[in-house]
């Protein structure tokens, strides 16, 4: 940080620390923030980054004043996404608040630091999107190969055939009785029936 900026922005250094679960500890972040010169540190303990209710973070944003520097140990401690990060950075610029990340060497008090901040988050967002696209493509390829995705089927193909045969050969039997025999819900049996138009029609006639 250059001397001109220090003279112009001689406010407080405000820290923020967060862990996602109750059994995690803030010690590492708190020690790093104190060494960075933070006079005030806000905390969220057992709060996910994706949560919209982060009392410590919200209070930090309220407390920040022009000339202050907002410091975090790592980017994902404070921001939910690239858009969230850029929105808050824009808010900081409007309020004359600087931002610094200790582990990722980001410091918006300089033009290069601000650029690196945007580039790092852009690539992180791109990586997440690419992973999502590859996952979807892999699932679609698996479907085309006939691979079943999602929860295991409650009835095998052979069992479904047996269910349909029972309904065709034993007119008095009901889907509810068959469900009891197979140890599944009647809804599962009705789904098996739906694959055979003749059985559906026969049950509809019997129900009249």
N, C-alpha and C positions, 0 to 999 in steps of 0.2 A: 504494500500500500504506500503511495507516495505521500510526502509530508504535507503537500497542499490539501490533500483530502482529509488528513488527520486534523488539520486546523479547522477546516470547514465543518467536518462531522465529528465533533468532540463529545457526542452523546454517550449513552451507556452501551455496554456490550451485553446483550440479552441472549441467554441460552435456552435451548429446548431439548428435552430428552424423552424418549418413549420406548417402551417394550410392549410386545403384543400379548404376552401371557403373564399370569400372576407369579409363576415360578421363575421367571427371568428377573435379572437384576440390572439396575441402572448404574451400578458403580463405575463401570468402564467409561460410559458416556459422561457421567457427572465429573469424574476426575479430569477427562480431556477438556470439558467445557470450562472448568475452573482454571486449568492451566492456560486456556486461551484468554483468560481475563474477564470471564463473565461475572458481572456483579449480581445478576438475578438469573435464576434458572427455573423455568417452568417444566412440569413433568406430567406425563400420562403413563400410568402403570396398568398393564393388562388391557390395553386398548389397541385394536387392530388399526393398521394404516388406512384401511378402506372404510373404517367407521366414520360416519358424518358427525358423530358426537364425541369430540375430543376436547374436554373441558380445559386441560392445560394449554393446548395449542391455541384454542380460541381466546383464552385469557391473555396469552402472549401477544397475539395480534392486536388485542384491544389496548394493551399496555404500551406497545411500541410507539415511540414519538420520533419526530423528525430529527435526524442526526444519529439515531441509534443504529447499532449493527446487530442483526439477528443471526445467531450461530447455531448450527446443528453438527452432530458428529458424523452423520451419514445422511444422504439425500432422502432415502426411503423412510427415515425416522419422521419426516415432516410432511411429505407429499404423497398423495394417492396415485397420481398419474402425471403424464407430461403436461396435459392441459391444466391440471390443478396447480402444478409447479409454475407454469408460465403465467397463469392468472395472478397468483400471489406475488410473483416477481414484479409484474406490472403494477400491482397495488403498492409494493414497496417503493418502486420508482416514483409513483405519484406522491407518496408520503415522505420521500427523501430518507428511506430506510435502506441500509445496505444489507447484503446477505453473504454469509461465509459458511462453507462446508469444510470441516477439518480433514476428513479422510480422503476426499476426492479433489482436494486442492482447487476449490472453486471460490472465487472472491469477486463479487459484482461491483466492488469499488473501482475496478479497472475494466476497460473496454474488452480486453482479451479474456478476462475472467468471465465476463457476462456472455461472451460468445461461446466459450468452452462449456458453460452451464447449459446453454441451449443445445449445443451439439451433442453433449453426453446424453441428455434426456431424449433427444430425437432418436439417437441410435438405440437406446434402451427400449423405447416404444416400438421402433421398427423391429427389433429382435423379438419382442413379445408377439407382434402381429404375424411375423414369419412363422414362429412356432405354432401359433393358432392355425394358420393356413396349412402348414404341413400336417398337423394333426387331423384337420378336416379332410385333407386329400387322402391320408392314410385310411381313415374310416370309410370313405367312399370307395376306395379300392378294395377294402375288405368286404364291403357289402356286395360289390360286383362279383367277388369270388365266392359269395354265398356264406360268408362268415357272419354268424349272429352276433350283434353288438348289443350292449346293455345288459339288463338283468337276465339271468338264465330262465329259459322257458319252464313253466311248472309241469307241462306235459310234453313228453317226447312225441316225435312223429308217429311212432308205433302206438303209443297210448291214445293219441287223437284218433287214429284209425279204429282202435278198439271201441272208443266212445261212440263213434259214428255207427259202427256195426251193431252195437248194443241197441241204439235207438231205432235202427232199421229193422232189426230182427225181433225186438221185444217191444211191441207198440204200447204196452201199459207202463213201461218204465219211464221215469221222469229224469230230467237233468239234475234235480236235487238229490235223487237217490244215487245217481252215478257219481255225483260230487262226493258223497259220503264214502262210496267204495274206493275212490281214488285219493281220498284225503286232500281234496282241494275245495275251493269255493265254487258255488253254482255259477258265479260269473265266469270262472275259468272254463267251465264246461260249455257255457253259452258261446264263448269265443271260439271254442273248437267246433261247435255246431255251425257257426256263421260261415265256415269254410265249405259247407255242403248245402247247396240251395234246396235239394229235395227234402232234407231233414227239417230245414227251417220252414218250408211250406207245410209239411205234415204237422209240425208242432203248432203252427198258426191255425190250422184247421181244427185241431183238437181243442185249442183254447177257445173256440167260438161257442 
